[in-house]
Amino acid sequence: MSEPLDSADSEPPRIDARSVRDAVGHLNPLWVERLRDRLDVEDSVELADLVAPLHAADMGDLLEALSADERLKLVQLLGDKFDFLALTEVDDTVRTEIIDELPSAAVARGVAELDSDDAVSILEDLEPPEREEILAQMPAFERLSLKRSLDFPEDSAGRLMQTDFIAIPPFWTVGQTIDYLRGEKDLPDEFYQIYVVNPSYNLQGTIPLDKFLRAKRDVRISDIMQTTIIEVDAGEDQEEAARDFERYDLVEVAVVDESKRLVGVLTIDDIVDVIHEEATEDMQLLAGVGDGEISDNVLTTVRGRATWLVVNLVTAILASLVIGLFDATIEQMVALAVLMPIVASMGGNAGTQTMTVTVRALSMRELDSFKIRRLIAREIIVGILNGLIFALLIGALTALRFFNPGLGLVIGLAMVVNMIAAGSAGILIPLGLQKLKIDPAIASSVFVTTVTDVVGFFGFLGLAALWLKAFGGMP
């Protein structure tokens, strides 16, 4: 019988406490509490019944919702019934905590049951001695397959690929292939196309399942295979492989080694994770928070953010030194101190807008030589127009606020200068960093902010000093 989350006369809909998710997609608190009750009394039988229907993603969310002690206790009580696929759905920190507390033999058994790409995602973050200890307790075939994938560079297609695929010779018929698929037990659980290879396992062609299923049994494979092949090198960066999926609308693609031998396949489920991971990484780097995760502890989070905060401190000191050059000017007119942040802030926001567009275009490989020139020209013109618009606005407001037309003219000119500088810095700094082989997402933000602060303060205070020198004041 279902138990309502709220009283019967409340407005929110009734939610079955046995349901894992509530109405908005979050873990149902009543369901989690029931599981915690079973954990407290160490009822492994009911725990197994509770989690049995869960998808790996739901189980991953549950593990992250529990405390470190609770999640370890749950895994231990489930024993062989714990699906290690759930460890691919949790943060690296949580996964490492669990694996470190489990016997290597238990980890080896659990990982051996997974597809190779999922097994690699669990093993790759472990320390080499711990990884080798686990691999040593796995069956020989699985061990060799995983070692080969782990030998490829981190974040490469070889690390991400699944080594189970269907490969057949071109002289088979459709009927022979169907009989093979029905009789062979060691096949991937899911596949989207069949690969045609020669005796050296060089890829000759592919056959999508929809085309294969429509062919008659006596048709030769060589007559229906597609010879226009899209393939990915095993050493290629996973982000580049993701672009191929996007560009060619792929669901699955072959992975080949240096000898052009078929060694694995990439599937769309893994590529979706890559796209999410890369987008998250770029967003975090632009904000200067590193690759932190929600499950990270306080010290890890501090270490991840402190580096760029130090860099920001240095650039802030540089901006303050620029202000210090004009302390005499500020003493003559205190209103300058009130207005300085406006110029710097507007320039910083404009620079961030341009920088975001540029970094995204660079990460998506959308900029060629023609588009770069067009983008630079556009952003400079945008900077000029925005500068003029906001120069008129802030200049008029300043003149009215301080009854000082001269001050309004100075801040208006400074606004134009800084908006042009912001637009130029927002595109030229990411392009320059990329030329220097530095990830634009990592360092662009701090340098663009520095340029807009320094130019904003120097332009505004410098123009004010020139005006005071020329006219002896601002009537």
N, C-alpha and C positions, 0 to 999 in steps of 0.2 A: 504494500500500500504506500502511495507516495506521501511525502511529508512536505508541507508548504514552507517556503523560505520566509514568507511573511504571513501575518494573520489574514483570515478570510475576508475581512472587511477592508483591507488595505488596497491601494490602487495597483501596485506592481503585480504582474502575473504570477500565478502559482508556479513554483519550480520543483520538480521532482528531486529529492535529495539524493536519489540514486544516479541522477544524471551527472556526468562529469563536468559539463559546461552549463553556465547559467544563460539567461536570455541575451546577454551582451557578449557572450563568447569567452568569458573568464572562467577559471576553475570555480566550480560550485563550492562555496565555503562549507556547506553542510556535508557534502560528499567528502571533502578533505578531512573534516573533523571525524567523520565515521572511520576513515582510514587511519587517522591518528589513534583513535580508540583501539583499533585492532593492533596497531603497532605497540601500544602500551602493554597489552596483554600477550603480545607475541603470538597472535593467532595467524599462523602462516597459511592455513587452509582458506580462511575467509579473505585474507589479503590477496591470495592468488586469484580467488573468484572476483574480487573487486577490480583488479587491474587487468584481468584476462581480456576484456573487450577493448581495452585501450589501444588506440593507434600509437605508434612510436612518438609522434609529436606530442600527443596528450601526456604520455608517460614522461617525456622530457620536461614539459611544463610542471608536472607534479614533482619531479625531482628538484627542480629549481625553487618550487614553493616551500619545500621542506627544509628544515635546518640541516646542517652537515651531519649531525649524529642521526637524525631521523632518516635521511636518505640512505646512509650506509646501512642502517638497521633494516630498512625495507629491502634493499638489494640482497643482504645476507639471508633474510627470512624467505625471500622468494627462491633463492638458490638457482637450480637449473631452469626454473620457470621465468627467470628474469631475461628479458629480450635486450641484448646488448645494442640493438639498433637504436634504442632510446638514447644511448650515449652520444649518438651523432646529432641529437636535437638539443643538446645543452651547451652552455658556455664552456670554453676550454678549462676554466678554473674549476667548475663543478666536475667535469669529466675526469680531470687529473686527480682531484680529491678522492673520487670513488675508486679509481683504478689503483691508486697508491695503497689503499686499505684492503684491497682484495688479493687473495693468493694468486700468484702468476698462473697456476694451473687452471683456476676458474676463469681467468681472463682469456687464456688461450682457448679453452673450450667455447666460450661465448663468441669470441672473435672469429673462430674457424667456421661458424655457422652463417656468417654474414657474407654479402657480396664483397668482392675484393675492394671496390672503391670505398665502401663503408668501413671495412676493416682498416684500410690505410688511414682514413680520417681519424680513427681512434688511436692508432699506433704512432702516427707521425709526431705527435706532440710529446711523447714520452722520452725520457733520457735514454741514450743508446744502450747502456747496460740493462736497464729494465726492459727495453724493447727486445733485446736479444734473448733475454731470459724467457720472455713470453713466446717468441718465435720458436725457440728451441723445443717447446713442448707441443707444437702444432704438427699435424701430419706433413709429411715431406712435400707433397705437391703444393698444398696451400702455403707452406713456409717459403718455398722457392718463388712462387708467384708474388707473394707480398713483398719479399726482399727485392725483387726486380722492380716493382712499382716504387718502393721506398728509395731505390737508388737514383731515381729521377729527381731533378731539382725541386725544391719546395715551391708550391704554387704553380707547378707546371701541369700540362695536360696528362703527362705520364703518372703523376701522383693522383690525379682526379679520375682516371679512366677505370672502367670495369674490364677485367681480363676474361670474363666469360662472354662469349659471342658465338654465333653460328657461321661457320665457314665451310663452303662446299666447292667442289671442282666444277668447271664450266661444262664438262661433257655429261654431267648428270641430267636426268629429265626431272620435270616437276614431280612426277609420280615417285621417283626414287627419293627425292628430297622429302616429300611428305612421309614416306615410310621411315626415313631416317629420323625425322622429327618425332614421329610417334613412338619409335622404338628406343631412341637414345634417352637415358635417364639423366645424364649429366649435362643439362642444358640450362641456360639462364632462365630465371623465373619470368622475366619480361624482356621482350625484344621487339624492335620496330622494323628491322630490315635484315636481309640475309646477305652475307658477303661472299663474293666469288673470288677464289684465290688459285694461284698455280701451285705446283709442288713445293716451291720455296716460300710459300705464304705471302707472295707479293700480291697486292690487291689488283684484281682484274675488272671488277665491276660490283654493283650492288643491285639488290632487288627489294623494293618496298613491299611490305606484306600485302597491301591492297592489290598490287599488280600480280603478285605471286598467287594469291588465292583465286584470282579470276582466270588464271591460265589452265589449259587442259593438261592432263597427266603426261601425255606423250611429247609435250613441247620441251625442247632442250633449254637448259638454263642459259647457255650462251646466246640464245635467240631473244630472250626477254630481259637480260640484265642491262642496266644502265652503265655505259662506259664513260660517261662524263662524271668523274669522281671528285668529290670534295673530301679532303682528308686533312688531318691535323698532325703535325710533328709532335712526338712525345715530349720533346724538350721545350715546346712552345709555352709561353706564359698562359695561364688559365684565363686571364682577361682577354687576350687575343682570341682564344678559342671561343669565348663567350660572344665576341663580336662576329665571328663567323656564323654562330647560331642565329644572331640577330639579322645579319645581312642576308643570309640565304634561307631563313625561316626553317631551320633544321629541327628535327626531333632527336636524331641520333647521328653520330658521325664517327668514321673510322679514325683510329690513332695508329700511326706508323712510326717505326724506329729509324735510325740513320740509314739502314739498308733498305728502307721502304717496305719492310715486312710488317704485316698486320699484327699488332700486339695488344690491341684493346679497342674499346669504344667509349665515347662520351655520350651521355644521355641527358635529356632536357631537365630532369629533376636535379641533377648535380649542377647544371649551368645556371638554373634559377638561384641556387644557393650562392654561386659565384657572383652573379649580378648583384644580389643583395649584399654580399660581403664587401664587394668593391665599392658600391655606392655608399655603404656605411663608413668604410674606411676613409673615403675622400671627404665625406661630410665631417668626420671627427678630426681629420688632419687640418682641414680649413679652420676649424675652431680651436686647434692647438691642444686637443685632449688625447692625442695618441690613439692607441688601439684598445682602450679600456672597455671593459664589459660591466654589465650591471652587477654581476656576482663578484667582482673584484673587491678585495678588502680595502680599508682606508689607506694603508701604507702603499699598496700597489697603485692606487688612484693618485696619491700625492706624487709618487715618483713619475708617473706617466704625464702629469700636467706641469710639474715644476720646471722642466727644461725650457719650455716655451714661455713660461711666466718670467723666467730669468731674462730671456731674450727681450721680452716686452719691457722689462724693467730698464734694460740698457737703452732701448729706443726711447722710452719715456724720459730718461735722463738727458738723452740727446736733444729732445724737444725742449726740455726745461733750460738747457744751455742756450738754445736759440732765444728763448724768452729773456734769459739773463742779459743778453747783449743789448736789450732795449729797456732795461730797468729805468733809465733816466726818462725815456719817453713815456713809460707807464706812469711814473711819478707826476709828470706834467698833466696827464689826463687819466684819471682813474677809470673812466668809462671804457678805456681800451681793455682793461682786465675783465670787465663784464662781457665784452663782445668777442673776445678771442676764442672761447670754446665754440661759438656758433660757426665760425669760418672753418675751424679744424673738423668739427663734427660733420658738417655738410660735405666737406671733401672726403672724409673717411667713408661716409655712407655711399657716396657716388663711386669712389674707388672700389668698394666692396661689391657693388652691383656689377661693374665691368669685370672685375677679377673673377667673380662667380661664373659669369657667362664664358669667359676665356678658359678657365680651368676645366669646365665641363666640356667645352668644344675640344680641348686638347686631349682629355681623357677618352673621348669618344672618337678620336682621330678624324674629326670633321674639318680640320683646317689644312688646306693646301696653300701653295704660294699665292694663288689668286684670292682665296678667301681671307688670308691673313691681311693683305693690303686693303681689301674692302673693309674688313673689321676695324683695322687701325684708323682708317679715314672716318668711318662711321662714328667710332667712339670719341674721336677728337671733336667732330662736329657736334655730337650730342653734348659733350662737355662745354663747348662754347655756348650753345643755345641754353642749356640749363643754367650755366653761369650768368648769362644775361638776364634770364627770367628771375632768378633768385637774387641777383644783384639789385635789380629794380625793386623787388619786394623788400629785402632787408635794408637796402639803402633808404627807402622811403620811411620804413618803420623806425629806423635809427634816427633819421633827421627829425622826425616828429617826437620820438621819445626823449631825445636829449636836446631838442631845439638847436641842432647843430648840423647844417647841410654839409659842411666839410667832412665831418665824421661819417655821414651817410655815404658820401662819394668815395671815401677811402675804403670803407668796408665793402661797398659794391665792387670796386676794382679788385680788391683782394679775393672776393668770392669768385669772380670770373677767372682769375689766375689759378686759384686752387681747384676749381672744377675742371679746368683743362688739364692740370697736372694729375688730378685724380683719374680722369679717363685714360690718359696716356700711361700712367703707372699701372692701372688695372689690367692693361693688355700687354705692355712691354715687359713688365717684371715676370709674369708667368712664362712668356715666350723666352726670355733670357735664361730663366732657371732651367727650362727644358733643354736649351742649347748646351747648358753646362752639365747636363745629365743629372739634374736635381729635380725630384718630384715637385711640380708646381703646387700641388695641393698642400705640401708640408710647409713651405716657407713663404708663399706668396702673401698671405694675410699680414704677417708682421712687417714685411718690407713695404707693402702698399700703405699700411697705416702710418709707418714712419715718414714716408714721402709726403702724405697729405698733412700730417701734423707739422712737419718742418716747413713745408712750403706755405701752409696756411698761416702759421705764426710769423714766419719770416716776411711773407708778403704783406700781411696786415700791419704788423708793427713797423716794417721797413717803409711802407707807404705813409704811415702815420708820422714817422720820424722825418721823412722828406717834406711832408706838408708843414709840419711844425717849423722845420728849418727854413722853408721857403717863405712862409707867411707869418711865422712867429706865433701861431696859435690857430685855433679852429673856431672862427667866429660863428 
